[in-house]
Amino acid sequence: MYKPIMMVSAIFLLLCGCGSSPKPIILQCSLSKSEFNSRAQDSLQTYKFHILEADSVKIQTIRKIEDGLSNRTVYLTLTNDSTTNEWSMIVRTIVTYHGESNEYYMDEKPRFSNDFRRDFRPVLTAIRSMCAPPPKKKKKKL
């Protein structure tokens, strides 16, 4: 009697936990908005992301990838929160395979084995290293 109820509740919780919703990747950066914006645009173009829209607080990009049987479209959006001076990155991937399209949002933690993180990981690494504070110089002992 309890077994079917437990199975239904487990499936329900699993579906709630795996839902597609934008969970931004938070980037704390000490650069000014204009400097971050210009450097981020350069990095995005280096990694073959085409800029759809760019202003002082938001950058929207797209990258189309044809990989054998599946085609992927990666939408990457960077937005600035003026109250905390943090940038957030939302990555949305649309995968088309045999005429069927699925939409995925990416965040910090991988959800499943093949979640196409390689499509945007180099850009994320470049922007994080750009925002990292400069290394402290070690004092030489006399």
C-alpha positions, 0 to 999 in steps of 0.5 A: 500500500505504501510502496506506490505512494512512496514511488509517486512522491519520489517521482514528484520530488524528482520532477520538482528538483530537475525543472528548468528554471534560470539559476544564475551563476554569480560573478563578483567583480571589482572592475568598473561596469564599463571595463567589465563590459568591454573585457567580457565582450572581447572574451565572448567574441573570442569564444565565438559568441555573437553579441545580440545586445549590449549596454552598460548593465546587460550583455546578451549573446548567442552561439550555434553549434552543429555537432553531428546529429544534434544542434545546440543553440547557447544563449548566454546573458550577463546582467549587473545588479547595481545594488550589490555590483555583482554580475550574474550569468544565465546560460540557456541551451536549446538542443535539437536532436532528430527534430525534437527540441529540449531546453536546459538552463545551466548553473554551477552544479552539473545535473546530468552526465552530458549537460553540454557545459563544454559549450560555455565553460571556457567563457566562464573561466575567462570571465572569472579569471578576469574578475579575480583580484590580482595576486598579492606580491610576496615580501622578500626577506632580507 
